[in-house]
Amino acid sequence: MAERPVETDTRRPPGTDAARRPPARTPWLVVVAACAGQFLVVLDVSVVNVALPSIRADLRMDGPGLQWVVNTYTLTFAGFMLLGGRAGDLFGRKRVFLAGLGLFTAASLAGGLAQEPWQLLAARAVQGVGAAVLAPSTLSLLTTSVPEGPARHRAIGTWTAVGAGGGAAGGFVGGVLTDALSWRWVLLVNVPVGALVLAAVAFGLVRDRAGGDGRGLDVPGAVLVTGGLGTVAYGIVQTEAAGWGERAALVPLLGGLALLAAFVAVEARAAAPLMPLRLFRLPSVAGANTAMFVCGAATFSSWYFMSLYMQNVLGFTPLQAGLGFLPHSLSIVAGSMLAPRLMPWAGARSTALAGVALGASGFLWYGLVMAADGGYAGTVLGPGMTAMFGVGLLATPLAALATTGAPHRDAGVVSALVNTSRTMGGSLGLAVLSTVAASRITGDTPGGLAPGYALAFRTGSVILLCCGLLILLVLPRVPGEGGRRAAAR
């Protein structure tokens, strides 16, 4: 595939010489902008985890409400991300990047100043919408600037490592800010950082236009998918108190599934669908996104449970818990950076399978040793580094495969699918695993909490093994060998 620049000439159709002139800014600036945006949105998935006990005490929130501090962000993030990806394709990625980052920064300010639980939850919801608009542009900037093959693998590897680093660093950053200042600064810190990135992108990147086709945005699709996911997640959370067969859980579960079915029906008939179903005829796109969904269901919640275990069972302060996450951060970044080096000769599928094996082993290790009398070195450090290295090794090949072979006009929506699959899986996985953990928790003491956290990790290891089975059965071999084919050409 020929290299596609970030900037295109809107007076000529894509494919002409004018449209293929080099970008007016150096490529490194595109990479820096993409990585900075990805770091911020992923950081805010995990940065609140360490601050949750402080938020609960300050705003007098109950357990289910505390879970929604995390889930409100991730559900709106996942639900509106396809809309954000489509907007980037229509209106240009720089413009959409700036709009999303501006909304994200403003919502961070509102959340940091919240005085009531509902104010915090509302701010987190708007934050998620801003992140959903911003995130697809970060990856599509790279995939439309770098040709398929080793060069794109390296660019995506850097993007993945930065995103993984943001998720992993969230625990450390949240711990430092909560301990040194207050929980409010886990949100307020986004304001100066967001303003700096806004200024850099506004003045540093030229305006691009990806070639909109004149059709509008699929707002009904975005509403249906967000409402469906949110309703299903609410129903799963309700099972913690009511049970799976009770009306309080069954009605939202069935209602959410009906909304998701309506979403698929709308997409099949829409002139400009939010999620073009034809993309799923590409084996790499369908298989990689399905695997990403299942992987996210297991891995996303690990930061949540690790944070609660360190603080509620081991008695760590927020700062100590944040420092405890540092080795995990380094492991996941190392795995993400190693993956592009392995993919040219081992293939994307084999690299992903190695990551699944390590991740599942680490999760099972957690589930077997996590106890009230555990210690950091044996209970947190060893299994955590093993699991996070595997997760880093897994993410890059899945992201590369999920964007392989897709038409250029769909770069934004395909990039959004990558983030959406992972985040949707994470949101629903957190709801399911929180319910699983609650079934084994017998009280607020370390001895009552630890068995529930351990069960959540054992369940997560089974989910990761299912992800490995999907990779074996569904993902094609050939796209994983892109580096060797590109070298041969």
C-alpha positions in Angstrom: 0.0 0.0 0.0 1.4 3.4 -0.9 2.0 5.9 1.8 -0.8 8.2 2.5 0.0 11.6 4.0 -1.9 13.2 6.8 -2.8 16.3 4.7 -4.8 15.8 1.5 -5.7 18.4 -1.1 -9.5 18.6 -0.9 -9.6 20.1 -4.5 -8.5 16.9 -6.0 -9.6 13.3 -5.3 -7.4 11.0 -3.3 -4.9 9.2 -5.4 -3.7 12.3 -7.5 -0.2 13.5 -7.2 -1.4 16.7 -5.5 -3.1 14.7 -2.9 0.0 12.6 -2.2 2.5 15.5 -1.6 4.4 15.2 1.6 2.9 16.6 4.8 3.8 20.2 5.6 5.0 19.1 9.1 7.5 16.5 10.0 6.1 13.0 10.7 7.4 12.9 14.3 4.9 15.7 15.2 2.1 13.5 14.0 3.4 10.6 16.2 3.8 12.9 19.2 0.3 14.4 18.8 -1.3 11.0 18.4 0.6 9.5 21.4 -0.2 12.5 23.6 -3.9 12.3 22.9 -3.9 8.5 23.5 -2.0 8.8 26.7 -4.5 11.2 28.2 -7.6 9.3 27.3 -6.2 5.9 28.5 -4.7 7.5 31.6 -8.2 8.6 32.7 -9.5 5.0 32.5 -7.2 4.0 35.4 -6.1 7.1 37.1 -9.2 7.2 39.3 -8.7 3.6 40.6 -6.3 4.5 43.4 -8.4 7.5 44.3 -11.6 5.6 44.7 -11.4 5.1 48.5 -10.8 8.9 48.9 -13.6 9.7 46.6 -15.9 7.4 48.5 -15.1 9.1 51.8 -15.3 12.6 50.5 -18.5 12.4 48.4 -20.1 9.7 50.6 -20.6 7.2 47.7 -21.7 3.6 48.1 -20.0 0.6 46.4 -22.1 0.5 43.2 -21.8 4.2 42.8 -18.1 4.0 43.1 -17.9 1.4 40.4 -19.9 3.8 38.1 -17.1 6.4 38.6 -15.1 4.1 36.4 -17.9 2.7 34.2 -19.6 6.0 33.3 -16.4 7.1 31.6 -15.7 3.8 29.8 -19.3 3.3 28.6 -19.6 6.7 27.0 -16.1 6.4 25.8 -16.9 3.1 24.1 -20.4 4.0 22.9 -19.5 7.3 21.2 -16.1 6.3 19.8 -17.5 5.0 16.5 -19.2 8.3 16.1 -15.9 10.1 16.8 -14.1 7.9 14.2 -16.8 8.7 11.6 -16.5 12.4 12.4 -12.8 12.3 11.8 -13.4 10.7 8.3 -15.9 13.4 7.4 -14.5 16.6 8.9 -10.8 16.1 9.2 -8.7 14.5 12.0 -7.1 17.6 13.3 -10.4 19.4 13.7 -12.0 16.5 15.5 -8.8 15.9 17.6 -9.0 19.5 18.9 -12.8 19.3 19.5 -12.5 16.1 21.5 -9.5 17.3 23.5 -11.3 20.6 24.3 -14.4 18.8 25.6 -12.3 16.3 27.5 -10.3 19.1 29.2 -13.4 21.0 30.2 -15.1 18.0 31.6 -11.9 17.2 33.6 -12.2 20.6 35.2 -15.8 20.1 36.1 -15.1 16.7 37.6 -12.3 18.0 39.7 -14.6 20.7 41.2 -17.6 18.3 41.8 -19.3 18.6 45.2 -21.9 15.9 44.8 -21.7 12.3 43.4 -24.1 13.1 40.5 -21.8 16.0 39.5 -18.8 13.7 39.4 -20.7 11.1 37.4 -22.0 13.6 34.9 -18.5 15.0 34.4 -17.1 11.6 33.9 -19.8 10.9 31.3 -18.9 14.1 29.3 -15.2 13.2 29.7 -15.9 9.9 28.0 -17.7 11.6 25.1 -14.7 13.9 24.7 -12.3 10.9 24.8 -14.5 9.1 22.3 -14.2 12.0 19.8 -10.4 12.3 20.4 -9.2 8.7 20.5 -10.0 7.4 17.0 -8.1 10.4 15.5 -5.0 9.4 17.4 -4.7 6.0 15.6 -6.1 7.1 12.2 -3.5 9.8 12.1 -0.9 7.1 12.1 -2.6 4.6 9.9 -3.2 7.2 7.2 0.4 8.4 7.4 2.4 5.1 7.6 2.1 2.3 5.0 1.2 -1.3 6.0 4.2 -3.4 7.0 7.1 -3.0 9.5 6.9 0.8 9.5 3.3 0.8 10.5 3.9 -2.0 13.1 6.6 0.3 14.7 4.3 3.3 14.7 1.4 1.3 16.2 3.8 -0.3 18.7 4.8 3.2 19.9 1.2 4.2 20.1 0.3 1.0 21.9 3.2 1.4 24.3 2.2 5.0 25.1 -1.4 4.0 25.6 -0.5 1.0 27.7 1.9 3.3 29.6 -1.0 5.7 30.2 -3.2 2.9 31.6 -0.4 1.5 33.7 0.9 4.9 34.9 -2.6 5.8 36.0 -2.1 4.0 39.3 1.2 5.8 40.0 -0.1 9.2 38.9 -3.3 8.8 40.9 -1.5 7.6 44.0 1.0 10.5 44.0 -1.7 13.2 43.3 -4.2 11.7 45.8 -1.6 11.4 48.6 0.2 14.7 48.0 -2.8 16.9 47.1 -6.3 15.3 46.9 -8.3 13.0 44.7 -9.6 16.0 42.8 -6.2 16.4 41.2 -6.4 13.1 39.4 -8.9 15.0 37.1 -7.6 18.6 37.4 -4.2 17.5 36.2 -5.7 17.0 32.7 -6.5 20.7 32.5 -2.9 22.2 32.1 -1.7 19.1 30.1 -4.7 19.3 27.8 -4.3 23.0 27.2 -0.6 22.5 26.3 -1.4 19.7 23.8 -4.3 21.8 22.4 -1.9 24.7 21.7 0.8 22.4 20.2 -1.7 20.6 17.8 -3.5 23.8 16.9 -0.3 25.6 15.8 1.9 22.6 14.9 -0.2 20.4 12.6 -1.6 21.5 9.3 -5.3 21.1 8.7 -6.3 17.8 7.0 -9.4 16.6 5.5 -9.9 12.9 5.0 -12.4 13.2 2.2 -16.0 13.2 3.6 -18.6 11.9 1.2 -21.3 14.4 2.1 -23.4 12.0 4.2 -24.2 12.8 7.8 -23.3 11.2 11.1 -25.2 8.2 12.4 -26.4 9.7 15.7 -29.2 7.1 16.2 -26.6 4.4 16.0 -24.4 6.1 18.6 -27.4 6.5 20.9 -28.5 2.9 20.5 -25.1 1.3 21.1 -24.3 3.5 24.1 -27.8 3.0 25.6 -27.6 -0.8 25.0 -24.1 -1.2 26.5 -25.0 1.0 29.5 -28.2 -0.8 30.1 -26.6 -4.3 29.9 -23.8 -3.1 32.3 -26.4 -1.8 34.7 -28.2 -5.1 34.6 -25.0 -7.0 35.4 -24.3 -4.7 38.3 -27.9 -5.3 39.6 -27.2 -9.1 39.7 -24.8 -8.4 42.6 -27.8 -7.7 44.9 -30.8 -9.2 43.1 -29.5 -12.3 41.3 -29.6 -13.1 37.6 -33.2 -14.3 37.5 -34.7 -11.4 39.3 -36.7 -8.7 37.6 -34.3 -5.9 38.7 -31.5 -7.5 36.7 -33.4 -9.3 34.0 -35.3 -6.3 32.6 -32.2 -4.1 32.0 -30.3 -7.1 30.6 -33.0 -8.0 28.1 -33.6 -4.3 27.4 -30.0 -3.7 26.7 -29.7 -6.7 24.4 -32.8 -5.4 22.5 -31.1 -2.0 22.1 -28.0 -3.6 20.7 -30.0 -5.7 18.3 -31.7 -2.5 17.1 -28.3 -1.0 16.7 -27.3 -3.8 14.3 -30.5 -3.4 12.4 -30.1 0.3 12.0 -26.5 -0.2 10.8 -27.6 -2.7 8.2 -29.9 -0.1 6.6 -28.2 3.3 7.3 -26.8 5.2 4.3 -23.8 6.2 6.4 -23.6 3.7 9.2 -21.7 4.3 12.3 -20.2 0.8 12.1 -20.3 -0.4 8.4 -21.1 -4.1 8.7 -19.2 -4.8 5.5 -15.9 -4.2 7.4 -16.6 -7.4 9.3 -16.3 -9.4 6.0 -12.5 -8.7 6.3 -11.3 -11.7 8.5 -8.5 -9.6 10.0 -10.9 -6.8 11.1 -13.6 -9.2 12.4 -11.3 -11.6 14.2 -8.9 -9.0 15.8 -11.7 -6.9 17.1 -13.5 -9.9 18.6 -10.3 -10.9 20.3 -9.7 -7.4 21.4 -13.2 -7.3 23.0 -12.6 -10.6 24.9 -9.1 -9.5 25.9 -10.4 -6.2 27.3 -13.0 -8.0 29.3 -10.3 -9.6 31.3 -7.4 -7.1 31.4 -9.2 -3.8 32.0 -10.5 -4.8 35.4 -7.1 -6.0 36.6 -6.0 -2.4 37.5 -9.3 -1.9 39.5 -8.8 -5.1 41.6 -5.1 -4.7 42.1 -5.7 -1.2 43.4 -8.4 -2.3 45.8 -6.3 -5.3 47.0 -3.2 -3.2 47.7 -5.2 -0.5 49.7 -8.0 -2.6 51.3 -6.1 -5.8 52.0 -2.4 -4.9 52.2 -3.1 -1.5 53.8 -1.2 0.6 51.3 -1.6 4.3 51.1 -2.6 5.8 47.7 1.0 6.8 47.1 2.3 3.3 48.0 -0.2 1.7 45.8 0.8 4.1 43.0 4.4 3.2 43.4 3.5 -0.5 43.4 2.1 -0.1 39.9 5.5 1.1 38.5 6.9 -2.3 37.7 3.7 -3.2 36.0 3.9 -0.1 33.9 7.4 -0.9 32.7 6.4 -4.5 31.9 3.5 -3.5 29.7 5.5 -0.9 27.9 8.3 -3.4 27.4 5.9 -6.0 25.9 4.4 -3.4 23.6 7.8 -2.3 22.3 9.0 -5.9 21.8 5.9 -7.0 19.8 6.8 -5.1 16.6 10.3 -6.8 16.6 8.8 -10.2 16.9 6.0 -9.8 14.4 8.1 -9.7 11.1 9.4 -13.2 11.7 7.0 -14.8 14.2 3.8 -13.4 12.7 1.1 -11.3 14.4 -0.9 -14.3 15.4 1.9 -16.2 17.1 3.0 -13.0 18.9 -0.5 -12.5 20.1 -0.8 -16.1 21.3 2.5 -15.7 23.3 0.9 -12.6 25.0 -2.2 -14.5 25.8 -0.3 -17.3 27.4 1.8 -15.0 29.6 -1.3 -12.9 30.5 -3.4 -15.9 31.5 -0.5 -17.3 33.5 -0.1 -14.1 35.4 -3.8 -13.8 36.1 -4.0 -17.4 37.4 -0.9 -16.8 39.6 -2.8 -13.8 41.1 -5.9 -15.9 41.7 -3.9 -18.6 43.5 -1.8 -16.5 45.8 -4.0 -13.5 46.5 -4.9 -13.8 50.2 -5.3 -11.7 53.4 -1.8 -12.4 54.6 -0.1 -11.9 51.2 2.8 -9.6 50.5 3.7 -7.3 47.7 6.7 -9.2 46.2 4.9 -12.6 45.9 1.3 -11.6 45.6 1.5 -8.4 43.4 4.9 -8.0 41.8 5.5 -11.4 40.3 2.1 -12.2 38.8 1.6 -8.5 37.9 4.8 -8.2 35.8 4.1 -11.5 34.1 0.5 -10.6 33.2 1.3 -7.1 32.1 4.2 -8.1 29.9 1.8 -10.5 28.2 -0.9 -7.9 27.8 1.7 -5.5 26.1 2.8 -8.3 23.8 -0.8 -9.0 22.8 -2.1 -5.5 22.2 0.2 -4.5 19.3 -0.5 -7.4 16.9 -4.2 -7.2 17.5 -4.3 -3.5 16.8 -2.2 -4.0 13.6 -4.4 -6.8 12.4 -7.6 -4.9 13.1 -6.5 -2.1 10.7 -5.1 -4.3 8.0 -6.8 -4.3 4.6 -9.4 -1.7 5.5 -10.2 1.0 2.9 -8.6 4.4 3.4 -12.0 6.2 3.5 -12.8 4.1 6.6 -9.6 4.7 8.5 -11.3 6.7 11.2 -14.1 4.2 11.9 -11.7 1.2 11.7 -9.4 2.9 14.2 -12.5 3.6 16.4 -13.4 -0.1 16.3 -10.1 -1.0 17.8 -10.6 1.3 20.8 -14.3 0.5 21.0 -13.8 -3.3 21.1 -11.3 -3.0 23.8 -13.2 -0.5 25.9 -16.6 -2.2 25.4 -15.1 -5.4 26.5 -13.5 -3.7 29.5 -16.7 -2.0 30.6 -18.8 -5.2 30.5 -15.9 -7.2 31.9 -15.6 -4.9 34.9 -19.3 -5.2 35.6 -19.2 -9.0 35.3 -16.0 -9.5 37.3 -17.2 -7.1 40.0 -20.3 -9.3 40.4 -18.1 -12.4 40.4 -15.9 -10.9 43.1 -18.9 -9.8 45.2 -20.2 -13.4 45.3 -17.1 -14.4 47.3 -16.7 -11.3 49.4 -18.0 -11.8 53.0 -17.1 -8.5 54.7 -14.9 -5.4 54.7 -12.0 -7.0 56.4 -8.9 -8.2 54.5 -10.0 -11.8 55.1 -13.4 -11.1 53.7 -12.2 -9.1 50.6 -9.2 -11.1 49.4 -11.2 -14.3 48.2 -13.4 -12.1 46.0 -10.5 -10.4 44.3 -8.7 -13.7 43.8 -11.8 -15.3 42.2 -12.0 -12.3 39.8 -8.5 -12.9 38.6 -9.0 -16.7 38.2 -12.1 -15.9 36.1 -10.0 -13.4 34.1 -7.5 -16.1 33.3 -10.3 -18.2 31.8 -11.5 -15.3 29.7 -7.9 -14.8 28.4 -7.7 -18.5 27.4 -11.0 -18.0 25.5 -9.3 -15.1 23.8 -6.4 -17.4 22.8 -8.8 -19.9 21.4 -10.4 -17.1 19.2 -7.0 -16.1 17.9 -6.2 -19.7 16.9 -9.6 -20.3 15.2 -10.5 -16.9 13.7 -7.4 -14.8 13.0 -5.8 -15.3 9.6 -2.1 -16.2 9.4 -1.2 -14.2 6.3 -1.7 -10.6 7.6 0.6 -11.4 10.5 3.4 -11.9 8.0 3.1 -8.4 6.6 6.6 -7.4 7.6 8.2 -10.2 5.6 6.0 -9.5 2.6 6.8 -5.8 2.7 10.6 -6.7 2.9 10.3 -9.0 0.0 8.7 -6.3 -2.1 
